[in-house]
Amino acid sequence: MQIAARTVASQSEMRQRLSWVDRLVDRESDGDGLDLAPQAAALFDEMRLCFASGAWVAVLVLAQAALDAELQQEGLDGLAQNEIRFGADYVWLRNRRNHLLHADDPRPAVTLEDYAPGDPHLEREARRAVELVVGGLAELAR
């Protein structure tokens, strides 16, 4: 099997992506930032750095992990918890993460072809995951 060479994000791309995440956090939290439990904060930070570097699959996995970690906290808004557990977008994220991590389907969840130049679907999925996790975490804190 031949391994395709993937390119590393440039410094400029990484700065732009980090700035996008930071603006999203600022917008969704009304400028207050995300006050997360220690594990959720660590997972969120790792997700943010993976997003900046273009590690799209890792973003999908870590986004759900950060949500799961924060959902373990006491005193969270019940309606927000229900949305994160059962809302269609969050179910998509959980199912996508599970399909990536568990080889229980005859079709691969991701292949090297998914990283082909000019095929932005993994990046779109990662952006969607970041938007979901930021929105969900901000809502839990309200």
Secondary structure as UniProt FT lines:
FT   HELIX           11..28
FT   TURN            29..31
FT   HELIX           38..53
FT   HELIX           56..71
FT   HELIX           78..86
FT   HELIX           88..101
FT   HELIX           112..115
FT   TURN            117..118
FT   HELIX           121..141
//
